[in-house]
Amino acid sequence: MVWILVTTALAFCGIAVLGVLGIRVYVEVRRLARQVGDSSQALAGAAEQFQRSAEPLAARAGTAVRR
């Protein structure tokens, strides 16, 4: 009878540990997803700024080549 209680307690502890680790993984994945979203927005903003600053240069280069 004691062995049944011990194995049940160990199984419960194992499931509890897996649950805690699963929650920690979930929290870290959400944090990583948030960072990826922020980084992609920053990258999109930088690409847009680069495109706006490169347009006048490209226009000047196009007129210099035509002359």
Predicted model as a PDB file, atoms N, CA, C, CB and O in Angstrom, pLDDT in the B-factor column:
MODEL        1                                                                  
ATOM      1  N   MET A   1       0.811  -1.187   0.000  1.00 88.00           N  
ATOM      2  CA  MET A   1       0.000   0.000   0.000  1.00 88.00           C  
ATOM      3  C   MET A   1       0.863   1.263   0.000  1.00 88.00           C  
ATOM      4  CB  MET A   1      -0.927  -0.008   1.194  1.00 88.00           C  
ATOM      5  O   MET A   1       0.517   2.268  -0.620  1.00 88.00           O  
ATOM      6  N   VAL A   2       1.990   1.190   0.707  1.00 92.00           N  
ATOM      7  CA  VAL A   2       2.882   2.337   0.775  1.00 92.00           C  
ATOM      8  C   VAL A   2       3.450   2.652  -0.609  1.00 92.00           C  
ATOM      9  CB  VAL A   2       4.018   2.076   1.777  1.00 92.00           C  
ATOM     10  O   VAL A   2       3.599   3.820  -0.970  1.00 92.00           O  
ATOM     11  N   TRP A   3       3.767   1.612  -1.383  1.00 93.00           N  
ATOM     12  CA  TRP A   3       4.351   1.825  -2.709  1.00 93.00           C  
ATOM     13  C   TRP A   3       3.378   2.541  -3.646  1.00 93.00           C  
ATOM     14  CB  TRP A   3       4.773   0.489  -3.320  1.00 93.00           C  
ATOM     15  O   TRP A   3       3.791   3.351  -4.476  1.00 93.00           O  
ATOM     16  N   ILE A   4       2.129   2.249  -3.515  1.00 95.00           N  
ATOM     17  CA  ILE A   4       1.115   2.908  -4.343  1.00 95.00           C  
ATOM     18  C   ILE A   4       1.056   4.397  -4.018  1.00 95.00           C  
ATOM     19  CB  ILE A   4      -0.272   2.256  -4.133  1.00 95.00           C  
ATOM     20  O   ILE A   4       0.958   5.227  -4.922  1.00 95.00           O  
ATOM     21  N   LEU A   5       1.114   4.735  -2.740  1.00 95.00           N  
ATOM     22  CA  LEU A   5       1.087   6.136  -2.336  1.00 95.00           C  
ATOM     23  C   LEU A   5       2.353   6.867  -2.787  1.00 95.00           C  
ATOM     24  CB  LEU A   5       0.928   6.245  -0.818  1.00 95.00           C  
ATOM     25  O   LEU A   5       2.296   8.018  -3.217  1.00 95.00           O  
ATOM     26  N   VAL A   6       3.499   6.181  -2.682  1.00 96.00           N  
ATOM     27  CA  VAL A   6       4.769   6.797  -3.094  1.00 96.00           C  
ATOM     28  C   VAL A   6       4.769   7.044  -4.598  1.00 96.00           C  
ATOM     29  CB  VAL A   6       5.972   5.901  -2.699  1.00 96.00           C  
ATOM     30  O   VAL A   6       5.141   8.129  -5.045  1.00 96.00           O  
ATOM     31  N   THR A   7       4.363   6.065  -5.369  1.00 96.00           N  
ATOM     32  CA  THR A   7       4.357   6.251  -6.831  1.00 96.00           C  
ATOM     33  C   THR A   7       3.338   7.303  -7.244  1.00 96.00           C  
ATOM     34  CB  THR A   7       4.054   4.920  -7.544  1.00 96.00           C  
ATOM     35  O   THR A   7       3.581   8.048  -8.193  1.00 96.00           O  
ATOM     36  N   THR A   8       2.221   7.379  -6.566  1.00 96.00           N  
ATOM     37  CA  THR A   8       1.229   8.411  -6.869  1.00 96.00           C  
ATOM     38  C   THR A   8       1.779   9.798  -6.542  1.00 96.00           C  
ATOM     39  CB  THR A   8      -0.074   8.154  -6.087  1.00 96.00           C  
ATOM     40  O   THR A   8       1.584  10.744  -7.305  1.00 96.00           O  
ATOM     41  N   ALA A   9       2.459   9.914  -5.417  1.00 97.00           N  
ATOM     42  CA  ALA A   9       3.053  11.194  -5.027  1.00 97.00           C  
ATOM     43  C   ALA A   9       4.146  11.599  -6.008  1.00 97.00           C  
ATOM     44  CB  ALA A   9       3.622  11.114  -3.601  1.00 97.00           C  
ATOM     45  O   ALA A   9       4.229  12.765  -6.391  1.00 97.00           O  
ATOM     46  N   LEU A  10       4.988  10.648  -6.419  1.00 97.00           N  
ATOM     47  CA  LEU A  10       6.038  10.953  -7.392  1.00 97.00           C  
ATOM     48  C   LEU A  10       5.455  11.345  -8.747  1.00 97.00           C  
ATOM     49  CB  LEU A  10       6.967   9.754  -7.557  1.00 97.00           C  
ATOM     50  O   LEU A  10       5.968  12.248  -9.408  1.00 97.00           O  
ATOM     51  N   ALA A  11       4.401  10.677  -9.152  1.00 97.00           N  
ATOM     52  CA  ALA A  11       3.750  11.023 -10.418  1.00 97.00           C  
ATOM     53  C   ALA A  11       3.159  12.426 -10.338  1.00 97.00           C  
ATOM     54  CB  ALA A  11       2.650   9.994 -10.766  1.00 97.00           C  
ATOM     55  O   ALA A  11       3.285  13.203 -11.285  1.00 97.00           O  
ATOM     56  N   PHE A  12       2.528  12.752  -9.242  1.00 97.00           N  
ATOM     57  CA  PHE A  12       1.970  14.089  -9.068  1.00 97.00           C  
ATOM     58  C   PHE A  12       3.079  15.141  -9.094  1.00 97.00           C  
ATOM     59  CB  PHE A  12       1.181  14.176  -7.749  1.00 97.00           C  
ATOM     60  O   PHE A  12       2.927  16.181  -9.734  1.00 97.00           O  
ATOM     61  N   CYS A  13       4.189  14.878  -8.406  1.00 98.00           N  
ATOM     62  CA  CYS A  13       5.314  15.826  -8.408  1.00 98.00           C  
ATOM     63  C   CYS A  13       5.879  15.998  -9.811  1.00 98.00           C  
ATOM     64  CB  CYS A  13       6.421  15.353  -7.450  1.00 98.00           C  
ATOM     65  O   CYS A  13       6.213  17.111 -10.219  1.00 98.00           O  
ATOM     66  N   GLY A  14       5.987  14.902 -10.543  1.00 97.00           N  
ATOM     67  CA  GLY A  14       6.492  14.982 -11.912  1.00 97.00           C  
ATOM     68  C   GLY A  14       5.585  15.810 -12.798  1.00 97.00           C  
ATOM     69  O   GLY A  14       6.058  16.624 -13.590  1.00 97.00           O  
ATOM     70  N   ILE A  15       4.288  15.606 -12.668  1.00 98.00           N  
ATOM     71  CA  ILE A  15       3.335  16.389 -13.464  1.00 98.00           C  
ATOM     72  C   ILE A  15       3.375  17.857 -13.054  1.00 98.00           C  
ATOM     73  CB  ILE A  15       1.905  15.830 -13.305  1.00 98.00           C  
ATOM     74  O   ILE A  15       3.261  18.741 -13.903  1.00 98.00           O  
ATOM     75  N   ALA A  16       3.535  18.121 -11.764  1.00 98.00           N  
ATOM     76  CA  ALA A  16       3.621  19.507 -11.288  1.00 98.00           C  
ATOM     77  C   ALA A  16       4.872  20.188 -11.844  1.00 98.00           C  
ATOM     78  CB  ALA A  16       3.630  19.552  -9.740  1.00 98.00           C  
ATOM     79  O   ALA A  16       4.812  21.344 -12.262  1.00 98.00           O  
ATOM     80  N   VAL A  17       5.996  19.484 -11.852  1.00 98.00           N  
ATOM     81  CA  VAL A  17       7.236  20.041 -12.402  1.00 98.00           C  
ATOM     82  C   VAL A  17       7.070  20.314 -13.894  1.00 98.00           C  
ATOM     83  CB  VAL A  17       8.426  19.080 -12.159  1.00 98.00           C  
ATOM     84  O   VAL A  17       7.487  21.366 -14.381  1.00 98.00           O  
ATOM     85  N   LEU A  18       6.470  19.382 -14.617  1.00 98.00           N  
ATOM     86  CA  LEU A  18       6.234  19.601 -16.041  1.00 98.00           C  
ATOM     87  C   LEU A  18       5.300  20.783 -16.277  1.00 98.00           C  
ATOM     88  CB  LEU A  18       5.654  18.343 -16.679  1.00 98.00           C  
ATOM     89  O   LEU A  18       5.489  21.537 -17.232  1.00 98.00           O  
ATOM     90  N   GLY A  19       4.310  20.953 -15.433  1.00 98.00           N  
ATOM     91  CA  GLY A  19       3.405  22.092 -15.551  1.00 98.00           C  
ATOM     92  C   GLY A  19       4.114  23.416 -15.333  1.00 98.00           C  
ATOM     93  O   GLY A  19       3.898  24.374 -16.075  1.00 98.00           O  
ATOM     94  N   VAL A  20       4.963  23.468 -14.308  1.00 98.00           N  
ATOM     95  CA  VAL A  20       5.721  24.698 -14.035  1.00 98.00           C  
ATOM     96  C   VAL A  20       6.659  25.008 -15.197  1.00 98.00           C  
ATOM     97  CB  VAL A  20       6.527  24.567 -12.716  1.00 98.00           C  
ATOM     98  O   VAL A  20       6.754  26.155 -15.632  1.00 98.00           O  
ATOM     99  N   LEU A  21       7.346  23.997 -15.694  1.00 98.00           N  
ATOM    100  CA  LEU A  21       8.252  24.225 -16.827  1.00 98.00           C  
ATOM    101  C   LEU A  21       7.486  24.652 -18.079  1.00 98.00           C  
ATOM    102  CB  LEU A  21       9.066  22.955 -17.121  1.00 98.00           C  
ATOM    103  O   LEU A  21       7.958  25.493 -18.843  1.00 98.00           O  
ATOM    104  N   GLY A  22       6.311  24.075 -18.283  1.00 98.00           N  
ATOM    105  CA  GLY A  22       5.488  24.472 -19.419  1.00 98.00           C  
ATOM    106  C   GLY A  22       5.060  25.923 -19.328  1.00 98.00           C  
ATOM    107  O   GLY A  22       5.048  26.632 -20.334  1.00 98.00           O  
ATOM    108  N   ILE A  23       4.711  26.368 -18.139  1.00 98.00           N  
ATOM    109  CA  ILE A  23       4.326  27.773 -17.945  1.00 98.00           C  
ATOM    110  C   ILE A  23       5.508  28.689 -18.200  1.00 98.00           C  
ATOM    111  CB  ILE A  23       3.781  27.999 -16.525  1.00 98.00           C  
ATOM    112  O   ILE A  23       5.359  29.745 -18.814  1.00 98.00           O  
ATOM    113  N   ARG A  24       6.685  28.290 -17.730  1.00 98.00           N  
ATOM    114  CA  ARG A  24       7.883  29.109 -17.968  1.00 98.00           C  
ATOM    115  C   ARG A  24       8.208  29.202 -19.453  1.00 98.00           C  
ATOM    116  CB  ARG A  24       9.084  28.533 -17.210  1.00 98.00           C  
ATOM    117  O   ARG A  24       8.593  30.266 -19.937  1.00 98.00           O  
ATOM    118  N   VAL A  25       8.060  28.106 -20.176  1.00 98.00           N  
ATOM    119  CA  VAL A  25       8.300  28.123 -21.621  1.00 98.00           C  
ATOM    120  C   VAL A  25       7.290  29.039 -22.300  1.00 98.00           C  
ATOM    121  CB  VAL A  25       8.218  26.690 -22.213  1.00 98.00           C  
ATOM    122  O   VAL A  25       7.653  29.814 -23.185  1.00 98.00           O  
ATOM    123  N   TYR A  26       6.028  28.959 -21.894  1.00 98.00           N  
ATOM    124  CA  TYR A  26       4.987  29.799 -22.468  1.00 98.00           C  
ATOM    125  C   TYR A  26       5.299  31.283 -22.263  1.00 98.00           C  
ATOM    126  CB  TYR A  26       3.632  29.454 -21.853  1.00 98.00           C  
ATOM    127  O   TYR A  26       5.152  32.085 -23.185  1.00 98.00           O  
ATOM    128  N   VAL A  27       5.725  31.640 -21.062  1.00 98.00           N  
ATOM    129  CA  VAL A  27       6.053  33.038 -20.770  1.00 98.00           C  
ATOM    130  C   VAL A  27       7.232  33.497 -21.624  1.00 98.00           C  
ATOM    131  CB  VAL A  27       6.375  33.221 -19.268  1.00 98.00           C  
ATOM    132  O   VAL A  27       7.206  34.602 -22.166  1.00 98.00           O  
ATOM    133  N   GLU A  28       8.253  32.675 -21.749  1.00 98.00           N  
ATOM    134  CA  GLU A  28       9.421  33.056 -22.546  1.00 98.00           C  
ATOM    135  C   GLU A  28       9.087  33.167 -24.032  1.00 98.00           C  
ATOM    136  CB  GLU A  28      10.544  32.046 -22.344  1.00 98.00           C  
ATOM    137  O   GLU A  28       9.613  34.039 -24.724  1.00 98.00           O  
ATOM    138  N   VAL A  29       8.218  32.290 -24.522  1.00 98.00           N  
ATOM    139  CA  VAL A  29       7.812  32.360 -25.932  1.00 98.00           C  
ATOM    140  C   VAL A  29       7.042  33.641 -26.188  1.00 98.00           C  
ATOM    141  CB  VAL A  29       6.956  31.135 -26.323  1.00 98.00           C  
ATOM    142  O   VAL A  29       7.244  34.286 -27.217  1.00 98.00           O  
ATOM    143  N   ARG A  30       6.160  34.020 -25.269  1.00 98.00           N  
ATOM    144  CA  ARG A  30       5.425  35.281 -25.436  1.00 98.00           C  
ATOM    145  C   ARG A  30       6.375  36.470 -25.413  1.00 98.00           C  
ATOM    146  CB  ARG A  30       4.361  35.438 -24.337  1.00 98.00           C  
ATOM    147  O   ARG A  30       6.203  37.413 -26.185  1.00 98.00           O  
ATOM    148  N   ARG A  31       7.377  36.437 -24.537  1.00 98.00           N  
ATOM    149  CA  ARG A  31       8.353  37.525 -24.476  1.00 98.00           C  
ATOM    150  C   ARG A  31       9.162  37.592 -25.773  1.00 98.00           C  
ATOM    151  CB  ARG A  31       9.295  37.342 -23.264  1.00 98.00           C  
ATOM    152  O   ARG A  31       9.409  38.677 -26.298  1.00 98.00           O  
ATOM    153  N   LEU A  32       9.568  36.445 -26.281  1.00 98.00           N  
ATOM    154  CA  LEU A  32      10.309  36.413 -27.533  1.00 98.00           C  
ATOM    155  C   LEU A  32       9.457  36.909 -28.694  1.00 98.00           C  
ATOM    156  CB  LEU A  32      10.807  35.004 -27.815  1.00 98.00           C  
ATOM    157  O   LEU A  32       9.946  37.643 -29.552  1.00 98.00           O  
ATOM    158  N   ALA A  33       8.190  36.516 -28.726  1.00 98.00           N  
ATOM    159  CA  ALA A  33       7.298  36.974 -29.792  1.00 98.00           C  
ATOM    160  C   ALA A  33       7.123  38.490 -29.736  1.00 98.00           C  
ATOM    161  CB  ALA A  33       5.930  36.277 -29.686  1.00 98.00           C  
ATOM    162  O   ALA A  33       7.078  39.152 -30.772  1.00 98.00           O  
ATOM    163  N   ARG A  34       7.026  39.030 -28.538  1.00 98.00           N  
ATOM    164  CA  ARG A  34       6.904  40.480 -28.391  1.00 98.00           C  
ATOM    165  C   ARG A  34       8.164  41.178 -28.899  1.00 98.00           C  
ATOM    166  CB  ARG A  34       6.644  40.854 -26.918  1.00 98.00           C  
ATOM    167  O   ARG A  34       8.072  42.200 -29.578  1.00 98.00           O  
ATOM    168  N   GLN A  35       9.338  40.634 -28.577  1.00 98.00           N  
ATOM    169  CA  GLN A  35      10.586  41.224 -29.037  1.00 98.00           C  
ATOM    170  C   GLN A  35      10.721  41.126 -30.550  1.00 98.00           C  
ATOM    171  CB  GLN A  35      11.768  40.548 -28.363  1.00 98.00           C  
ATOM    172  O   GLN A  35      11.204  42.060 -31.191  1.00 98.00           O  
ATOM    173  N   VAL A  36      10.304  40.013 -31.120  1.00 98.00           N  
ATOM    174  CA  VAL A  36      10.355  39.859 -32.575  1.00 98.00           C  
ATOM    175  C   VAL A  36       9.421  40.866 -33.236  1.00 98.00           C  
ATOM    176  CB  VAL A  36       9.974  38.415 -32.989  1.00 98.00           C  
ATOM    177  O   VAL A  36       9.778  41.459 -34.255  1.00 98.00           O  
ATOM    178  N   GLY A  37       8.237  41.067 -32.675  1.00 97.00           N  
ATOM    179  CA  GLY A  37       7.303  42.055 -33.211  1.00 97.00           C  
ATOM    180  C   GLY A  37       7.864  43.463 -33.141  1.00 97.00           C  
ATOM    181  O   GLY A  37       7.760  44.225 -34.102  1.00 97.00           O  
ATOM    182  N   ASP A  38       8.458  43.812 -32.008  1.00 97.00           N  
ATOM    183  CA  ASP A  38       9.065  45.138 -31.869  1.00 97.00           C  
ATOM    184  C   ASP A  38      10.215  45.319 -32.850  1.00 97.00           C  
ATOM    185  CB  ASP A  38       9.560  45.354 -30.436  1.00 97.00           C  
ATOM    186  O   ASP A  38      10.362  46.384 -33.451  1.00 97.00           O  
ATOM    187  N   SER A  39      11.027  44.285 -33.012  1.00 98.00           N  
ATOM    188  CA  SER A  39      12.162  44.364 -33.927  1.00 98.00           C  
ATOM    189  C   SER A  39      11.697  44.487 -35.372  1.00 98.00           C  
ATOM    190  CB  SER A  39      13.058  43.139 -33.768  1.00 98.00           C  
ATOM    191  O   SER A  39      12.290  45.236 -36.149  1.00 98.00           O  
ATOM    192  N   SER A  40      10.649  43.766 -35.741  1.00 98.00           N  
ATOM    193  CA  SER A  40      10.167  43.852 -37.119  1.00 98.00           C  
ATOM    194  C   SER A  40       9.574  45.223 -37.388  1.00 98.00           C  
ATOM    195  CB  SER A  40       9.127  42.761 -37.400  1.00 98.00           C  
ATOM    196  O   SER A  40       9.724  45.741 -38.495  1.00 98.00           O  
ATOM    197  N   GLN A  41       8.905  45.829 -36.411  1.00 97.00           N  
ATOM    198  CA  GLN A  41       8.405  47.187 -36.594  1.00 97.00           C  
ATOM    199  C   GLN A  41       9.543  48.185 -36.726  1.00 97.00           C  
ATOM    200  CB  GLN A  41       7.503  47.579 -35.436  1.00 97.00           C  
ATOM    201  O   GLN A  41       9.480  49.098 -37.548  1.00 97.00           O  
ATOM    202  N   ALA A  42      10.580  48.015 -35.921  1.00 97.00           N  
ATOM    203  CA  ALA A  42      11.739  48.902 -36.018  1.00 97.00           C  
ATOM    204  C   ALA A  42      12.432  48.741 -37.366  1.00 97.00           C  
ATOM    205  CB  ALA A  42      12.728  48.622 -34.877  1.00 97.00           C  
ATOM    206  O   ALA A  42      12.860  49.723 -37.971  1.00 97.00           O  
ATOM    207  N   LEU A  43      12.539  47.513 -37.827  1.00 97.00           N  
ATOM    208  CA  LEU A  43      13.150  47.266 -39.132  1.00 97.00           C  
ATOM    209  C   LEU A  43      12.323  47.882 -40.255  1.00 97.00           C  
ATOM    210  CB  LEU A  43      13.314  45.764 -39.367  1.00 97.00           C  
ATOM    211  O   LEU A  43      12.881  48.466 -41.184  1.00 97.00           O  
ATOM    212  N   ALA A  44      11.015  47.760 -40.181  1.00 97.00           N  
ATOM    213  CA  ALA A  44      10.153  48.348 -41.201  1.00 97.00           C  
ATOM    214  C   ALA A  44      10.293  49.863 -41.201  1.00 97.00           C  
ATOM    215  CB  ALA A  44       8.686  47.947 -40.970  1.00 97.00           C  
ATOM    216  O   ALA A  44      10.338  50.483 -42.264  1.00 97.00           O  
ATOM    217  N   GLY A  45      10.363  50.456 -40.032  1.00 96.00           N  
ATOM    218  CA  GLY A  45      10.561  51.903 -39.948  1.00 96.00           C  
ATOM    219  C   GLY A  45      11.901  52.335 -40.515  1.00 96.00           C  
ATOM    220  O   GLY A  45      11.991  53.350 -41.206  1.00 96.00           O  
ATOM    221  N   ALA A  46      12.938  51.569 -40.227  1.00 96.00           N  
ATOM    222  CA  ALA A  46      14.268  51.891 -40.751  1.00 96.00           C  
ATOM    223  C   ALA A  46      14.304  51.729 -42.268  1.00 96.00           C  
ATOM    224  CB  ALA A  46      15.339  50.998 -40.095  1.00 96.00           C  
ATOM    225  O   ALA A  46      14.932  52.527 -42.963  1.00 96.00           O  
ATOM    226  N   ALA A  47      13.637  50.703 -42.783  1.00 95.00           N  
ATOM    227  CA  ALA A  47      13.607  50.498 -44.236  1.00 95.00           C  
ATOM    228  C   ALA A  47      12.850  51.628 -44.915  1.00 95.00           C  
ATOM    229  CB  ALA A  47      12.961  49.142 -44.585  1.00 95.00           C  
ATOM    230  O   ALA A  47      13.248  52.092 -45.984  1.00 95.00           O  
ATOM    231  N   GLU A  48      11.766  52.071 -44.301  1.00 95.00           N  
ATOM    232  CA  GLU A  48      11.003  53.185 -44.871  1.00 95.00           C  
ATOM    233  C   GLU A  48      11.823  54.467 -44.855  1.00 95.00           C  
ATOM    234  CB  GLU A  48       9.690  53.391 -44.099  1.00 95.00           C  
ATOM    235  O   GLU A  48      11.821  55.218 -45.830  1.00 95.00           O  
ATOM    236  N   GLN A  49      12.521  54.720 -43.760  1.00 95.00           N  
ATOM    237  CA  GLN A  49      13.377  55.901 -43.670  1.00 95.00           C  
ATOM    238  C   GLN A  49      14.508  55.827 -44.691  1.00 95.00           C  
ATOM    239  CB  GLN A  49      13.950  56.043 -42.253  1.00 95.00           C  
ATOM    240  O   GLN A  49      14.849  56.831 -45.317  1.00 95.00           O  
ATOM    241  N   PHE A  50      15.083  54.651 -44.858  1.00 94.00           N  
ATOM    242  CA  PHE A  50      16.144  54.473 -45.848  1.00 94.00           C  
ATOM    243  C   PHE A  50      15.625  54.738 -47.253  1.00 94.00           C  
ATOM    244  CB  PHE A  50      16.729  53.059 -45.761  1.00 94.00           C  
ATOM    245  O   PHE A  50      16.296  55.385 -48.057  1.00 94.00           O  
ATOM    246  N   GLN A  51      14.424  54.236 -47.550  1.00 93.00           N  
ATOM    247  CA  GLN A  51      13.852  54.439 -48.874  1.00 93.00           C  
ATOM    248  C   GLN A  51      13.584  55.927 -49.121  1.00 93.00           C  
ATOM    249  CB  GLN A  51      12.552  53.625 -49.028  1.00 93.00           C  
ATOM    250  O   GLN A  51      13.861  56.435 -50.208  1.00 93.00           O  
ATOM    251  N   ARG A  52      13.043  56.630 -48.109  1.00 91.00           N  
ATOM    252  CA  ARG A  52      12.792  58.058 -48.266  1.00 91.00           C  
ATOM    253  C   ARG A  52      14.085  58.837 -48.472  1.00 91.00           C  
ATOM    254  CB  ARG A  52      12.050  58.596 -47.055  1.00 91.00           C  
ATOM    255  O   ARG A  52      14.115  59.786 -49.256  1.00 91.00           O  
ATOM    256  N   SER A  53      15.147  58.453 -47.782  1.00 90.00           N  
ATOM    257  CA  SER A  53      16.402  59.186 -47.928  1.00 90.00           C  
ATOM    258  C   SER A  53      17.146  58.795 -49.198  1.00 90.00           C  
ATOM    259  CB  SER A  53      17.288  58.949 -46.720  1.00 90.00           C  
ATOM    260  O   SER A  53      17.982  59.563 -49.673  1.00 90.00           O  
ATOM    261  N   ALA A  54      16.867  57.628 -49.759  1.00 88.00           N  
ATOM    262  CA  ALA A  54      17.571  57.190 -50.972  1.00 88.00           C  
ATOM    263  C   ALA A  54      16.904  57.692 -52.244  1.00 88.00           C  
ATOM    264  CB  ALA A  54      17.653  55.677 -51.008  1.00 88.00           C  
ATOM    265  O   ALA A  54      17.555  57.750 -53.288  1.00 88.00           O  
ATOM    266  N   GLU A  55      15.631  58.054 -52.190  1.00 87.00           N  
ATOM    267  CA  GLU A  55      14.930  58.497 -53.393  1.00 87.00           C  
ATOM    268  C   GLU A  55      15.552  59.737 -54.025  1.00 87.00           C  
ATOM    269  CB  GLU A  55      13.491  58.773 -53.067  1.00 87.00           C  
ATOM    270  O   GLU A  55      15.760  59.737 -55.239  1.00 87.00           O  
ATOM    271  N   PRO A  56      15.861  60.800 -53.270  1.00 84.00           N  
ATOM    272  CA  PRO A  56      16.497  61.958 -53.910  1.00 84.00           C  
ATOM    273  C   PRO A  56      17.868  61.625 -54.501  1.00 84.00           C  
ATOM    274  CB  PRO A  56      16.639  63.087 -52.906  1.00 84.00           C  
ATOM    275  O   PRO A  56      18.235  62.134 -55.560  1.00 84.00           O  
ATOM    276  N   LEU A  57      18.602  60.787 -53.823  1.00 83.00           N  
ATOM    277  CA  LEU A  57      19.917  60.397 -54.331  1.00 83.00           C  
ATOM    278  C   LEU A  57      19.785  59.611 -55.627  1.00 83.00           C  
ATOM    279  CB  LEU A  57      20.672  59.569 -53.288  1.00 83.00           C  
ATOM    280  O   LEU A  57      20.566  59.802 -56.559  1.00 83.00           O  
ATOM    281  N   ALA A  58      18.800  58.730 -55.682  1.00 79.00           N  
ATOM    282  CA  ALA A  58      18.581  57.957 -56.906  1.00 79.00           C  
ATOM    283  C   ALA A  58      18.127  58.861 -58.038  1.00 79.00           C  
ATOM    284  CB  ALA A  58      17.548  56.849 -56.670  1.00 79.00           C  
ATOM    285  O   ALA A  58      18.513  58.649 -59.187  1.00 79.00           O  
ATOM    286  N   ALA A  59      17.326  59.851 -57.738  1.00 78.00           N  
ATOM    287  CA  ALA A  59      16.878  60.775 -58.774  1.00 78.00           C  
ATOM    288  C   ALA A  59      18.046  61.592 -59.311  1.00 78.00           C  
ATOM    289  CB  ALA A  59      15.787  61.704 -58.230  1.00 78.00           C  
ATOM    290  O   ALA A  59      18.152  61.816 -60.517  1.00 78.00           O  
ATOM    291  N   ARG A  60      18.927  62.040 -58.408  1.00 81.00           N  
ATOM    292  CA  ARG A  60      20.115  62.787 -58.861  1.00 81.00           C  
ATOM    293  C   ARG A  60      21.053  61.901 -59.657  1.00 81.00           C  
ATOM    294  CB  ARG A  60      20.864  63.388 -57.667  1.00 81.00           C  
ATOM    295  O   ARG A  60      21.655  62.352 -60.631  1.00 81.00           O  
ATOM    296  N   ALA A  61      21.185  60.644 -59.254  1.00 76.00           N  
ATOM    297  CA  ALA A  61      22.072  59.732 -59.978  1.00 76.00           C  
ATOM    298  C   ALA A  61      21.509  59.448 -61.366  1.00 76.00           C  
ATOM    299  CB  ALA A  61      22.263  58.413 -59.194  1.00 76.00           C  
ATOM    300  O   ALA A  61      22.265  59.300 -62.325  1.00 76.00           O  
ATOM    301  N   GLY A  62      20.183  59.372 -61.476  1.00 65.00           N  
ATOM    302  CA  GLY A  62      19.561  59.127 -62.774  1.00 65.00           C  
ATOM    303  C   GLY A  62      19.778  60.293 -63.724  1.00 65.00           C  
ATOM    304  O   GLY A  62      20.000  60.086 -64.917  1.00 65.00           O  
ATOM    305  N   THR A  63      19.716  61.523 -63.208  1.00 69.00           N  
ATOM    306  CA  THR A  63      19.936  62.679 -64.080  1.00 69.00           C  
ATOM    307  C   THR A  63      21.411  62.816 -64.421  1.00 69.00           C  
ATOM    308  CB  THR A  63      19.423  63.968 -63.415  1.00 69.00           C  
ATOM    309  O   THR A  63      21.737  63.297 -65.506  1.00 69.00           O  
ATOM    310  N   ALA A  64      22.311  62.412 -63.539  1.00 61.00           N  
ATOM    311  CA  ALA A  64      23.743  62.514 -63.824  1.00 61.00           C  
ATOM    312  C   ALA A  64      24.138  61.506 -64.893  1.00 61.00           C  
ATOM    313  CB  ALA A  64      24.575  62.292 -62.543  1.00 61.00           C  
ATOM    314  O   ALA A  64      25.030  61.788 -65.693  1.00 61.00           O  
ATOM    315  N   VAL A  65      23.517  60.365 -64.929  1.00 58.00           N  
ATOM    316  CA  VAL A  65      23.848  59.360 -65.915  1.00 58.00           C  
ATOM    317  C   VAL A  65      23.340  59.768 -67.298  1.00 58.00           C  
ATOM    318  CB  VAL A  65      23.267  58.009 -65.508  1.00 58.00           C  
ATOM    319  O   VAL A  65      23.979  59.467 -68.305  1.00 58.00           O  
ATOM    320  N   ARG A  66      22.201  60.447 -67.352  1.00 58.00           N  
ATOM    321  CA  ARG A  66      21.605  60.847 -68.621  1.00 58.00           C  
ATOM    322  C   ARG A  66      22.391  61.940 -69.305  1.00 58.00           C  
ATOM    323  CB  ARG A  66      20.193  61.301 -68.408  1.00 58.00           C  
ATOM    324  O   ARG A  66      22.299  62.075 -70.525  1.00 58.00           O  
ATOM    325  N   ARG A  67      23.157  62.724 -68.577  1.00 54.00           N  
ATOM    326  CA  ARG A  67      23.902  63.854 -69.166  1.00 54.00           C  
ATOM    327  C   ARG A  67      25.120  63.394 -69.876  1.00 54.00           C  
ATOM    328  CB  ARG A  67      24.293  64.854 -68.116  1.00 54.00           C  
ATOM    329  O   ARG A  67      25.858  64.210 -70.427  1.00 54.00           O  
TER     330      ARG A  67                                                      
ENDMDL                                                                          
END                                                                             
